[in-house]
Amino acid sequence: MSRLSLTRDKIYKTVARQLHGQVPCWVCGEHVLPAAATLEHIRPLSEGGNSHAENLAISHELCNHSRHAKVGGL
C-alpha cells in the first residue's frame, strides 16, 4: 500500500469519526464510501500545493477526475 493510500485511509477514518460516519466529498458534498474515496489536493501540486494533511481532502474518484479535467481544459 502506498504512502498516500495510508494517508487517505487515515484521513477518511478521522473525518468519519468526527462526522459520525458521514464523509462528504470535497467536490460534490455527497457521502463517499470507503471503496470510492480518493485523496484530493485542495491546492493542486501544479499550482504550488503540497501533500501535507491540511491540503488534502476526500472526494469521489469520479469527482476528483472531473475536477482535474475542467482545470486542465481551461
MODELLER restraints for C-alpha pairs under 7 A, 6 or more apart:
rsr = mdl.restraints
at = mdl.atoms
rsr.add(forms.Gaussian(group=physical.xy_distance, feature=features.Distance(at['CA:8:A'], at['CA:38:A']), mean=6.84, stdev=0.5))
rsr.add(forms.Gaussian(group=physical.xy_distance, feature=features.Distance(at['CA:8:A'], at['CA:39:A']), mean=5.62, stdev=0.5))
rsr.add(forms.Gaussian(group=physical.xy_distance, feature=features.Distance(at['CA:12:A'], at['CA:58:A']), mean=6.75, stdev=0.5))
rsr.add(forms.Gaussian(group=physical.xy_distance, feature=features.Distance(at['CA:15:A'], at['CA:23:A']), mean=6.10, stdev=0.5))
rsr.add(forms.Gaussian(group=physical.xy_distance, feature=features.Distance(at['CA:16:A'], at['CA:22:A']), mean=5.54, stdev=0.5))
rsr.add(forms.Gaussian(group=physical.xy_distance, feature=features.Distance(at['CA:16:A'], at['CA:23:A']), mean=5.40, stdev=0.5))
rsr.add(forms.Gaussian(group=physical.xy_distance, feature=features.Distance(at['CA:22:A'], at['CA:31:A']), mean=6.03, stdev=0.5))
rsr.add(forms.Gaussian(group=physical.xy_distance, feature=features.Distance(at['CA:23:A'], at['CA:31:A']), mean=5.28, stdev=0.5))
rsr.add(forms.Gaussian(group=physical.xy_distance, feature=features.Distance(at['CA:23:A'], at['CA:32:A']), mean=5.60, stdev=0.5))
rsr.add(forms.Gaussian(group=physical.xy_distance, feature=features.Distance(at['CA:24:A'], at['CA:30:A']), mean=5.17, stdev=0.5))
rsr.add(forms.Gaussian(group=physical.xy_distance, feature=features.Distance(at['CA:24:A'], at['CA:31:A']), mean=4.47, stdev=0.5))
rsr.add(forms.Gaussian(group=physical.xy_distance, feature=features.Distance(at['CA:24:A'], at['CA:32:A']), mean=5.86, stdev=0.5))
rsr.add(forms.Gaussian(group=physical.xy_distance, feature=features.Distance(at['CA:25:A'], at['CA:31:A']), mean=6.04, stdev=0.5))
rsr.add(forms.Gaussian(group=physical.xy_distance, feature=features.Distance(at['CA:25:A'], at['CA:32:A']), mean=5.80, stdev=0.5))
rsr.add(forms.Gaussian(group=physical.xy_distance, feature=features.Distance(at['CA:25:A'], at['CA:58:A']), mean=5.78, stdev=0.5))
rsr.add(forms.Gaussian(group=physical.xy_distance, feature=features.Distance(at['CA:25:A'], at['CA:59:A']), mean=4.18, stdev=0.5))
rsr.add(forms.Gaussian(group=physical.xy_distance, feature=features.Distance(at['CA:25:A'], at['CA:60:A']), mean=6.04, stdev=0.5))
rsr.add(forms.Gaussian(group=physical.xy_distance, feature=features.Distance(at['CA:26:A'], at['CA:57:A']), mean=6.16, stdev=0.5))
rsr.add(forms.Gaussian(group=physical.xy_distance, feature=features.Distance(at['CA:26:A'], at['CA:58:A']), mean=5.89, stdev=0.5))
rsr.add(forms.Gaussian(group=physical.xy_distance, feature=features.Distance(at['CA:26:A'], at['CA:59:A']), mean=5.18, stdev=0.5))
rsr.add(forms.Gaussian(group=physical.xy_distance, feature=features.Distance(at['CA:27:A'], at['CA:59:A']), mean=6.23, stdev=0.5))
rsr.add(forms.Gaussian(group=physical.xy_distance, feature=features.Distance(at['CA:27:A'], at['CA:63:A']), mean=6.21, stdev=0.5))
rsr.add(forms.Gaussian(group=physical.xy_distance, feature=features.Distance(at['CA:32:A'], at['CA:59:A']), mean=6.81, stdev=0.5))
rsr.add(forms.Gaussian(group=physical.xy_distance, feature=features.Distance(at['CA:32:A'], at['CA:60:A']), mean=6.09, stdev=0.5))
rsr.add(forms.Gaussian(group=physical.xy_distance, feature=features.Distance(at['CA:36:A'], at['CA:60:A']), mean=5.62, stdev=0.5))
rsr.add(forms.Gaussian(group=physical.xy_distance, feature=features.Distance(at['CA:36:A'], at['CA:61:A']), mean=6.12, stdev=0.5))
rsr.add(forms.Gaussian(group=physical.xy_distance, feature=features.Distance(at['CA:37:A'], at['CA:58:A']), mean=6.13, stdev=0.5))
rsr.add(forms.Gaussian(group=physical.xy_distance, feature=features.Distance(at['CA:37:A'], at['CA:59:A']), mean=5.69, stdev=0.5))
rsr.add(forms.Gaussian(group=physical.xy_distance, feature=features.Distance(at['CA:37:A'], at['CA:60:A']), mean=5.15, stdev=0.5))
rsr.add(forms.Gaussian(group=physical.xy_distance, feature=features.Distance(at['CA:37:A'], at['CA:61:A']), mean=6.23, stdev=0.5))
rsr.add(forms.Gaussian(group=physical.xy_distance, feature=features.Distance(at['CA:38:A'], at['CA:58:A']), mean=5.71, stdev=0.5))
rsr.add(forms.Gaussian(group=physical.xy_distance, feature=features.Distance(at['CA:38:A'], at['CA:59:A']), mean=5.41, stdev=0.5))
rsr.add(forms.Gaussian(group=physical.xy_distance, feature=features.Distance(at['CA:38:A'], at['CA:60:A']), mean=5.90, stdev=0.5))
rsr.add(forms.Gaussian(group=physical.xy_distance, feature=features.Distance(at['CA:38:A'], at['CA:61:A']), mean=5.41, stdev=0.5))
rsr.add(forms.Gaussian(group=physical.xy_distance, feature=features.Distance(at['CA:39:A'], at['CA:56:A']), mean=6.39, stdev=0.5))
rsr.add(forms.Gaussian(group=physical.xy_distance, feature=features.Distance(at['CA:39:A'], at['CA:57:A']), mean=5.77, stdev=0.5))
rsr.add(forms.Gaussian(group=physical.xy_distance, feature=features.Distance(at['CA:39:A'], at['CA:58:A']), mean=4.99, stdev=0.5))
rsr.add(forms.Gaussian(group=physical.xy_distance, feature=features.Distance(at['CA:39:A'], at['CA:59:A']), mean=6.36, stdev=0.5))
rsr.add(forms.Gaussian(group=physical.xy_distance, feature=features.Distance(at['CA:40:A'], at['CA:56:A']), mean=5.49, stdev=0.5))
rsr.add(forms.Gaussian(group=physical.xy_distance, feature=features.Distance(at['CA:40:A'], at['CA:57:A']), mean=4.99, stdev=0.5))
rsr.add(forms.Gaussian(group=physical.xy_distance, feature=features.Distance(at['CA:40:A'], at['CA:58:A']), mean=5.77, stdev=0.5))
rsr.add(forms.Gaussian(group=physical.xy_distance, feature=features.Distance(at['CA:40:A'], at['CA:59:A']), mean=6.16, stdev=0.5))
rsr.add(forms.Gaussian(group=physical.xy_distance, feature=features.Distance(at['CA:40:A'], at['CA:64:A']), mean=6.45, stdev=0.5))
rsr.add(forms.Gaussian(group=physical.xy_distance, feature=features.Distance(at['CA:41:A'], at['CA:55:A']), mean=5.72, stdev=0.5))
rsr.add(forms.Gaussian(group=physical.xy_distance, feature=features.Distance(at['CA:41:A'], at['CA:56:A']), mean=4.79, stdev=0.5))
rsr.add(forms.Gaussian(group=physical.xy_distance, feature=features.Distance(at['CA:41:A'], at['CA:57:A']), mean=6.47, stdev=0.5))
rsr.add(forms.Gaussian(group=physical.xy_distance, feature=features.Distance(at['CA:42:A'], at['CA:55:A']), mean=5.28, stdev=0.5))
rsr.add(forms.Gaussian(group=physical.xy_distance, feature=features.Distance(at['CA:42:A'], at['CA:56:A']), mean=5.79, stdev=0.5))
rsr.add(forms.Gaussian(group=physical.xy_distance, feature=features.Distance(at['CA:42:A'], at['CA:57:A']), mean=6.60, stdev=0.5))
rsr.add(forms.Gaussian(group=physical.xy_distance, feature=features.Distance(at['CA:43:A'], at['CA:49:A']), mean=4.79, stdev=0.5))
rsr.add(forms.Gaussian(group=physical.xy_distance, feature=features.Distance(at['CA:43:A'], at['CA:55:A']), mean=6.44, stdev=0.5))
